[in-house]
């Protein structure tokens, strides 16, 4: 199972200098949906030493809208990149499964171009309402 156990260069960038405190809630590692579904209390460790717990019903909901193969590749939590002054939010992902999840929830086509999914702030609020514990924010300049 492809657990993200390496130091992620994108995560390190997010943790850089002035944003280190604001982004301390980022996971040290992310886990696949399949891994989390097998845990009795699904969680990931955070950079600040805490734990981020996932609601079982959100994990089950995600498992319903994607295939079992995709459950093995979907890394959680999904990270929303929020920048001041931006009208859109970015999700960096090489895996098309995240776009499929967003498309199912938003009921519109969602494209992943160049390893990025761009969504509006209105779409973000819809996604966050459905996926409160399976998504996190990261703040960038």
Secondary structure, DSSP 8 states (H G I E B T S, - for coil): ---B-S--HHHHHHTSGGGTTTTTTSBSSBEEHHHHHH-SS-EEEBTTS-EEE--HHHHHHHHHHS-HHHHTT-EESEEEEEETT-SEEEEE-S-THHHHHHHHHHTS---EETTEEEEEHHHHHHHHHH-SSSEEEEEE-
